[in-house]
């Protein structure tokens, strides 16, 4: 089991956020903003899925997971809260969250479903966020020009996503979730996640008035599909999820622990599993 500590990031999101807060890069700003728009609803779904998964286990099998689930819920609830504050700031720029209503309608289809489905969706999304976290933590230049408090927000979030990437997966396995459904949910989540992220990013850029700038498309190509781009660099670790013997712990690095240790002054420790 993984010990998951809940941390409160010491940044003030009551203050306004610059329109192009990510080093003046319109595409990166719109991309990060789009991701943030998905988090409050998504994190709540992950919390509910993991809680329901724990309850579905026999009582004697729950105890080994209890502390880890407590930490997972604490971390995700903190992410949900702080991204809601961030989203409130970027809404002042005229951005509209078109992602959340679509996601809410889709997630409603899972109401009352076998808890393994919620865990399968959560595990797939957690794999995505872990890949993104590893890419971002290993490339500090991406956020080098970002406003300091927002750079801290995204790197802290990334570090914690790397920490708890195994929780939903392990609960899914403990409940006897099949390999067939695990990979089926990954295929669906991949299509939906990438489509919704790109649609929201394009809408953000359109509302910002920077959609048709050459610099916007250059940045999009470089950061997504270029030699060091997110999608290009994440292809192999994403594909690994489809192996029968895959486990998230196989894709491990020390970047998360290193960042949390080196930036301990940026957060306070709220609690740890007891």
Beta strands, then each sheet from edge to edge (+ up, - down):
strand 1: 5-9
strand 2: 267-272
sheet 1: 1+ 2-
end
